[in-house]
Amino acid sequence: MRAAVDALTTRGRAFLASGVAVLAAAAVLGLEPLLRIGVLALLWPVLTVLLVLRARTTVRARRTLAPARVSAGDLIDVRLVLDGTGRGAGGTTGVTERIPDAIGSDRRFRIRGGRRRWTCTIDYHLRPRRRGVYQIGPTSIRVTDPFGFLAFSRTFRSTSPLVVTPVVHPLGTPHTSGSGSDEGEHRIRLAAAGRSDDATVREYRRGDDLRRIHWRSTARAGELMVRREEEGRDSDLVVYLDTRRAAHTLGDDGSFEWAVSAAASVVSHVAARGWDVRLVTDATRSHDAAPETLSLILDELAAVRPSVHRDPVPIDPALVAGRGAALAIVSATDADILDRLHTVTHGARDRLAFVLDPAAWRVPSGPTASAADVVESARAGGWASVVVGPRTTVSEAWRSARVGALTREQR
């Protein structure tokens, strides 16, 4: 009963106050018609409270996301199902679905009750433009009586996780075994010191050379398996992503988001070719991912945030040792950052670098050297590097770096 009294709306409280005032006036003036009006005004909200208490309405909510993991800009179908039971007090149920500000605004709906059992299915869409890990929900409901005297509110605790990975840009047609190039796609050969898994096998992919089928493993696995040692002695790539806040501009169009999207694009591109990838940043440890577990790195890139380090953090050589190729996505705010990386990636056959120009990106801390000087120094040290500005697309940067690596190989 106390909960029902607390749930009185402004209209309900006004009717109660009006009824009491009219009854007092009727007692003073001795007017019987006024007394009847006061009793009616007083009893109307009271009867509504009793009706709602008798109804004992229960509402349950469940939500599904399809899919629950998307790339930024993709469409998500959300289905919210509400099940209600009770004795049917009528009224209206308002539904509010909480949506993180970064990906949209709250969704609000109104549904009619009144039946003993009812089910309402609400479908809506989301198209998140910003990467991140979010929680959809919780759902709040506000149930009112038919006259608007009472309003009960409840917030469900359950939320649904949503992972929005960075935008992945196409970088060309993946190389297929048995051909030197495909639609102009130059192949960067990877070779490094052998590792213990050089002779392992993997699932057959369309385009694999049939001569590489490992029949014993095929018979054991029940599906076609191919040898991996001919993919290049080590089809591995390490990606170093400079995440220092001082080295980037932030925001959707800033250099930090460009760098994260570039990392995701390259990782996805090389994973489609069957390479294993390791991601290293100045703020986190590394994350290994085979092509079958590419989502691990993309999930990490979805959640990555600018670090508080002002200077480049020393990299453990063990994290990048034994890799056939290395890609560094760095800012030219530090002239010697690629020299430091060169020390720990000396075993890599191919070293590529995207050097973000802090002057073009208007980095607040400003450059210590021009991006062109950093690139020239890096090229002298064996890096196929390219200057990146706000108008440079990830595809253009990748194409230029690959051409530079191919040119060095042919010398």
C-alpha positions, -999 to +999 in steps of 0.1 A: +000+000+000+028+024+008+044+017-026+011+026-043+008+059-023+044+067-033+036+060-069+008+087-071+014+111-100+008+148-098-027+143-111-034+117-084-021+139-056-041+168-070-073+148-069-066+137-033-059+173-022-089+186-041-111+160-024-099+169+010-103+206+004-138+202-010-149+180+019-136+206+043-155+233+025-187+212+025-184+207+062-180+244+069-207+255+044-231+226+051-236+220+013-245+184+006-238+185-032-204+198-025-199+170+000-207+144-028-182+161-051-155+159-024-162+123-017-160+114-054-127+133-059-113+116-029-125+081-037-114+081-074-076+079-067-082+055-038-102+031-059-075+033-086-048+023-060-069-007-049-074-017-085-037-016-093-028-035-061-053-062-072-038-064-107-003-074-095+012-069-129+046-086-136+067-077-166+098-096-179+122-084-205+147-101-228+169-087-255+189-101-284+214-084-307+220-097-342+249-096-345+265-087-312+299-080-328+301-056-358+324-033-376+318+004-372+291+015-396+274-019-399+237-024-390+226-042-359+191-056-354+179-054-318+148-073-306+133-065-272+106-089-260+084-079-230+061-105-213+034-093-190+011-111-166-015-098-142-053-093-138-054-066-163-056-031-148-053-015-182-033+016-186-001+023-207+034+009-203+062+032-214+095+015-224+129+032-224+159+013-238+192+029-227+217+034-256+252+046-250+256+082-262+286+072-283+264+051-306+230+067-305+201+080-284+177+062-260+148+044-277+113+050-262+081+031-269+046+029-256+025-002-254-010-010-242-017-036-215-050-047-201-049-085-208-040-111-182-011-123-204+005-103-231+037-103-251+051-074-270+080-076-294+099-044-302+124-043-331+147-014-337+181-009-355+214+006-345+242+017-367+272+025-345+298+048-361+323+047-333+343+016-323+342+005-287+328-021-263+293-010-252+264-023-231+229-020-246+204-014-218+192-016-192+155-014-200+132+008-179+094+005-179+068+029-165+034+015-160+004+039-155-032+032-147-060+042-172-066+075-154-030+086-149-032+087-112-004+061-106+029+054-122+052+025-113+087+025-126+112-004-128+146-008-143+159-042-153+195-050-145+203-070-175+223-055-204+236-069-237+273-065-246+281-050-280+315-050-296+321-025-324+354-031-341+373-005-361+365+002-397+384-023-419+394-009-453+400-032-482+436-034-491+435-055-523+428-090-533+446-116-511+474-135-528+464-170-539+489-198-540+503-207-574+505-172-589+530-144-584+504-117-583+466-112-585+452-080-601+484-061-595+487-073-559+525-076-553+533-104-529+557-095-500+575-127-492+580-134-455+609-154-443+625-154-409+643-177-385+624-210-384+600-217-357+588-249-342+554-247-361+570-244-396+558-279-405+523-276-391+492-279-412+460-259-415+426-262-432+425-261-470+414-228-484+401-221-519+431-214-541+456-235-522+480-256-543+467-291-544+503-304-542+505-291-506+477-314-493+489-334-463+470-366-468+478-382-434+464-351-416+434-350-440+425-386-432+429-379-394+409-347-395+382-357-419+388-326-440+414-313-464+445-301-447+476-284-463+512-280-453+521-245-440+559-246-445+556-235-481+537-204-473+570-186-467+591-200-439+572-179-415+540-163-424+539-141-394+534-104-389+539-082-359+521-049-358+533-021-335+507+006-328+518+038-311+489+047-288+505+076-268+480+104-263+508+130-268+516+116-302+481+119-317+451+141-322+419+126-309+383+125-321+366+106-349+388+123-376+420+123-355+453+105-361+446+080-333+415+066-350+432+065-383+461+045-368+437+020-351+417+016-383+449+010-402+460-016-377+427-034-380+428-033-418+462-047-421+456-074-395+424-085-413+441-084-447+471-106-438+449-130-417+429-136-449+462-148-464+467-173-436+493-154-416+496-153-379+495-119-363+508-103-331+497-069-319+520-048-297+513-014-283+532+008-259+504+003-233+496-034-234+513-067-238+510-086-270+481-106-284+487-135-307+460-145-332+459-171-359+436-165-388+409-185-371+411-163-340+413-129-358+385-116-336+408-115-306+429-087-320+399-069-335+383-070-301+414-056-285+415-028-311+378-021-304+387-013-268+421+003-272+424+038-257+452+065-258+479+058-232+493+083-208+529+077-217+547+107-232+578+089-243+579+056-263+580+026-240+608+001-245+596-030-262+605-065-251+625-081-279+608-114-271+575-100-282+586-094-318+614-120-322+610-146-349+585-126-370+587-127-408+575-091-412+569-060-390+546-031-395+550+000-373+522+027-371+539+056-354+539+093-351+569+115-362+567+133-328+597+112-319+625+112-345+642+080-332+611+058-326+618+036-357+654+033-348+643+018-315+620-006-333+648-014-357+668-029-329+642-054-319+629-062-354+663-068-370+653-105-378+623-095-399+627-098-436+603-070-443+598-039-422+570-014-431+561+018-414+532+043-415+547+075-402+519+100-392+529+136-399+521+155-366+522+188-385+495+178-409+474+162-381+480+193-359+493+173-329+493+198-300+528+187-287+543+194-321+570+174-340+606+172-330+615+165-366+597+166-399+579+135-410+599+135-442+632+134-423+619+105-402+609+086-432+642+091-450+661+080-420+639+050-416+643+040-453+681+042-448+677+017-419+657-008-440+621+004-434+597+007-463+580+038-448+554+063-460+543+096-446+506+097-436+484+128-434+447+134-428+439+129-465+459+097-469+437+066-470+447+033-454+447+016-488+471+043-503+495+040-473+495+002-476+501+002-513+529+027-511+546+007-483+543-025-502+558-010-533+587+003-512+593-031-497+592-047-531+616-022-545+641-029-517+638-066-523+646-062-560+678-042-553 
